[in-house]
Structures are given as C-alpha cells and as structure tokens.
C-alpha cells in the first residue's frame, strides 16, 4: 500500500539468510517473536555479518512488547527504531519515511 516491494522471511534464520544473499535492503522490519531464531538474535546476527549493508541497514522492531525496557533491549541488539503492535498503516509510513526517504526510494 505504501509503494514498497517487501521480501518476507518466516523466521529469524531466513531473515539473516536473506540479508546475506541480497545484501542491499533499504529497511528491515524485524518481528521480535519468530520461530527458530527470534528478532533479537536475528538482529545480532545481521549486525555481525561482514558487509557494509548489514551494519548500516536500518532495522525496526515490530513487537507487542511495549515496556520501556523492551524498547531498550531492541536498541541494544542493534535495532534503530521500534513499532509496537498492532502496527497501523500511518505508524508504518512514518517510520518507513524516517529511515527510507522518498528521494532515495525514487532513485532506486
């Protein structure tokens, strides 16, 4: 609805593999609670990859964990921002435009 083309991973391990294979994501929306590897572990693994994109791509937590310490856990793991569930289209648009400016998106 916002004009972006998403790739979907069904668990954290797939998310890490996607970043390893594609290595040019503009933004990652990371669910905290996923099977096999959760979003915290996946973020740490992505940040540990040996590529510039893995270190610089903005990662935004999408989670039902809403306590202030939960947000801090996400940021300490290497995430850049935080969206609490349920995620509204307006909140998604705001955070996406914060991290992926339209000028950069239109040029890609």
C-alpha positions in Angstrom: 0.0 0.0 0.0 2.9 2.3 0.6 4.6 1.5 -2.7 7.5 -0.6 -1.4 8.4 -4.1 -2.5 8.9 -6.4 0.5 10.7 -9.6 0.9 9.2 -11.9 3.6 11.0 -14.2 6.0 9.0 -16.5 8.1 11.7 -16.8 10.9 14.8 -15.1 12.0 17.1 -17.5 10.4 15.5 -16.8 7.0 15.9 -13.1 7.6 19.6 -13.4 8.2 20.0 -15.6 5.1 18.1 -13.0 3.1 20.4 -10.2 4.1 23.4 -12.5 3.4 22.1 -13.2 -0.1 20.6 -9.9 -1.2 22.7 -7.5 0.8 21.0 -4.3 -0.4 18.0 -3.8 1.8 16.9 -0.3 2.5 15.0 -1.2 5.6 14.3 -4.3 7.7 11.1 -4.7 9.8 12.0 -7.3 12.4 9.4 -9.1 14.5 10.7 -10.0 17.9 8.8 -13.2 18.3 9.7 -15.6 15.5 10.3 -19.3 15.4 13.8 -20.8 15.0 15.6 -17.5 15.7 13.9 -14.6 17.3 14.2 -11.0 16.2 16.8 -10.1 18.8 19.1 -13.0 17.8 18.5 -12.3 14.1 19.4 -8.6 14.5 22.6 -9.5 16.4 23.5 -12.0 13.6 22.8 -9.4 10.8 24.9 -6.8 12.6 27.7 -9.4 12.8 27.7 -10.1 9.1 30.7 -9.0 7.1 29.1 -6.5 4.8 28.5 -2.7 4.9 24.8 -3.1 4.3 24.4 -5.4 7.3 26.0 -2.8 9.5 24.1 0.2 8.1 20.6 -1.1 7.1 18.0 0.4 9.4 16.3 -2.4 11.4 12.9 -1.5 13.0 11.4 -3.8 15.7 7.8 -4.7 15.3 6.6 -6.2 18.5 3.9 -6.5 21.1 6.5 -6.0 23.8 5.7 -2.4 24.8 7.5 -1.8 28.1 10.3 0.8 28.0 12.9 -1.9 28.8 11.7 -3.9 25.8 12.4 -0.9 23.5 15.9 -0.6 25.1 16.5 -4.4 24.5 15.8 -3.8 20.8 18.1 -0.8 20.6 20.9 -2.6 22.4 20.6 -5.5 20.0 21.3 -3.1 17.1 17.8 -2.1 16.0 17.4 1.5 15.1 13.7 2.1 15.8 10.6 0.4 17.3 7.0 -0.1 16.3 4.5 -1.6 18.8 1.8 -3.9 17.6 -0.7 -3.7 16.3 1.0 -1.6 13.7 -1.1 1.0 11.9 -0.5 2.0 8.3 0.2 5.5 9.5 2.8 4.4 12.0 4.4 2.2 9.4 4.5 5.0 6.9 6.1 7.4 9.5 8.8 5.0 10.5 9.5 4.0 6.9 9.8 7.5 5.7 12.1 8.3 8.6 14.6 5.7 7.6 14.0 5.5 3.8 13.5 9.0 2.5 11.4 9.2 -0.7 14.2 10.7 -2.7 16.4 7.7 -2.0 13.5 5.3 -2.8 12.6 7.1 -6.1 16.2 6.9 -7.2 16.4 3.1 -6.5 
